[in-house]
Amino acid sequence: MKKIHVGFLMSYDYEKLKFSIPPVYKEADAIFIALDKDHRTWKGNPFTVDDSFFSWLEAFDVDNKITIYKDDFFIPDLDTIQNDTRERTMLSEQMGMGNWLVQVDADEIFLDFKKFVTTLRTYDHFLDKPEKQPIQIAGFLINIYKYLDNGILYVNEPTKVMLATNYPNYKRARNTKQRVIYTDNVLLHECLARTEEDLKFKLENWGHSHQLNDEFFPKWKKANENNYKELKDLFYMDPKIWKGLGYLPSRKLDTMKNLIKTQDNLKLSSWFLMKKNFGQWFKFLFK
């Protein structure tokens, strides 16, 4: 009880787990990886997993913390976001009530998971009776828009992400629609930073496939270090959510981490977090 359990979803982009699992491994008490038993996406399309990945996982898991949880995660009568939500719920049930249930996507990389664990520990009292005081702990994503030859394009404003909960009554993907506590923990998000072929496959199979706008992909294809300042309204659903892009002149993770610290537009102020958290506290005060 009151342990840090981290869950990942394993699908067509499973190779990205080689980068998202290591940052959380040391501080996590246990790690669970959900994999459809028939290797199907939420849309029902098949994907393959090379045996070398399981060899890597076995060699990496020196403390025997990792469990692969296989189940039927594709229901034909559900759309992709419903299958997404269902799988996350089933995964968290496997991870166990009474613990912090952290879910990290394969393309999300914690910059400082130890700091996040320290944050969670200040809220351990929410684990005593989770059904009576459901809570979500959120952080922020720095969304990598596109890898270029000598650097990356990123969305120039962090976006919130639900990372942990004490009560996994998910309503949509990782969102339980309960009170949120916002923290200044940050992750890199490689959601769109793929080859053109891989990105097309992702867009056809992920939980938001039915919500894509027609302007997204042409803008993504032409974006580069010379024209990125001219491109606006870039989000794959409502374009205005991502208003513009920034550029970092490196593709090395350690260098990117240091460069991110120097970007004023990516910093989360204490005042910003205080306002967000007061609003959430007041919203749920009488619920």
C-alpha positions, -999 to 999 in steps of 0.1 A, spaced: 0 0 0 10 36 -7 35 26 -32 44 42 -65 31 20 -93 37 31 -129 18 19 -159 26 20 -196 6 11 -226 24 -10 -252 14 -7 -289 28 0 -323 53 26 -308 67 1 -283 103 10 -291 98 44 -274 94 25 -241 132 21 -242 133 59 -235 103 63 -212 108 34 -188 144 42 -177 137 76 -162 111 61 -138 126 28 -131 147 35 -100 120 54 -81 90 32 -91 81 4 -67 65 -15 -96 60 -11 -133 31 -26 -153 30 -27 -191 -4 -34 -208 -2 -52 -241 -32 -64 -261 -31 -102 -262 -36 -103 -300 -14 -72 -307 -42 -50 -319 -45 -12 -317 -76 5 -303 -89 6 -339 -84 -31 -343 -54 -29 -366 -26 -54 -360 9 -45 -350 40 -67 -345 65 -67 -317 101 -78 -324 114 -104 -300 144 -82 -294 123 -58 -274 114 -84 -248 151 -94 -247 159 -57 -239 132 -55 -213 144 -87 -195 180 -75 -195 170 -40 -183 147 -52 -155 175 -60 -131 153 -55 -100 124 -75 -113 100 -46 -111 83 -50 -145 51 -70 -151 36 -74 -186 -2 -75 -183 -19 -90 -214 -56 -88 -219 -82 -81 -246 -80 -44 -250 -100 -41 -283 -138 -41 -283 -151 -36 -319 -183 -18 -306 -162 9 -289 -145 38 -307 -107 44 -302 -111 68 -272 -135 44 -255 -110 15 -260 -82 39 -247 -102 47 -215 -111 10 -210 -75 -2 -212 -63 25 -188 -89 15 -163 -81 -22 -166 -44 -14 -162 -49 6 -131 -70 -21 -115 -41 -44 -121 -17 -19 -104 -38 -20 -72 -59 4 -52 -42 21 -22 -12 30 -43 -3 60 -64 -14 49 -99 8 67 -124 3 63 -161 29 74 -186 26 70 -223 53 54 -243 62 87 -260 64 107 -227 98 111 -210 100 124 -174 127 150 -169 129 144 -131 108 115 -119 124 115 -84 110 150 -80 76 138 -90 77 110 -64 86 136 -38 56 156 -49 33 126 -46 45 118 -11 32 151 1 -3 140 -8 -2 104 6 -31 111 29 -54 109 -2 -45 72 -4 -63 64 29 -98 65 16 -94 71 -21 -131 65 -30 -141 93 -7 -115 118 -18 -106 110 -55 -78 132 -68 -56 136 -99 -21 148 -99 -12 167 -131 21 179 -147 29 195 -179 41 183 -213 66 200 -236 53 187 -269 80 179 -295 63 188 -328 90 176 -352 125 163 -353 148 181 -377 183 172 -388 200 194 -363 173 200 -336 137 199 -327 106 220 -332 84 222 -300 51 237 -291 60 270 -274 36 266 -244 35 236 -220 2 216 -219 -13 199 -189 -13 161 -185 -29 139 -159 -2 117 -145 -14 100 -113 -46 93 -94 -56 75 -62 -89 64 -77 -89 53 -114 -125 60 -123 -114 72 -158 -140 91 -179 -118 99 -209 -83 85 -214 -64 94 -182 -89 120 -170 -112 110 -141 -130 144 -141 -122 148 -104 -102 175 -86 -68 182 -101 -37 192 -82 -13 209 -106 25 205 -101 55 219 -119 67 184 -130 76 183 -167 78 156 -194 90 157 -229 62 144 -252 72 129 -286 36 126 -298 43 139 -333 81 135 -335 81 105 -358 88 96 -394 60 106 -418 50 69 -422 49 63 -384 30 95 -378 3 85 -404 -1 51 -387 -4 68 -353 -30 93 -365 -51 65 -379 -50 44 -347 -49 65 -316 -77 76 -293 -82 109 -312 -83 95 -347 -119 107 -353 -111 143 -342 -82 152 -365 -85 184 -385 -76 186 -422 -50 214 -418 -27 196 -394 -7 172 -416 2 197 -444 15 221 -418 35 194 -401 51 183 -433 64 217 -443 76 229 -409 113 235 -406 138 257 -388 135 284 -414 97 288 -414 85 277 -380 79 312 -368 54 318 -396 33 287 -387 3 292 -363 -26 272 -350 -10 237 -351 -29 213 -329 -42 182 -345 -78 187 -332 -87 223 -324 -58 241 -342 -58 271 -319 -48 251 -289 -12 251 -302 -6 287 -312 31 285 -323 64 268 -323 99 272 -308 132 256 -319 160 239 -299 193 233 -317 199 198 -305 184 163 -306 203 149 -276 181 144 -245 206 157 -220 213 188 -240 175 194 -246 169 192 -208 195 220 -202 181 241 -231 146 238 -218 156 253 -185 167 285 -203 133 290 -222 112 315 -203 80 305 -222 83 269 -208 87 279 -171 57 273 -147 55 301 -121 43 295 -85 16 321 -91 3 302 -121 1 269 -102 -14 286 -71 -43 300 -92 -49 267 -109 -50 248 -77 -71 273 -58 -96 271 -87 -97 233 -84 -100 233 -46 -130 258 -48 -147 239 -77 -148 207 -57 -153 222 -22 -189 213 -20 -190 182 -42 
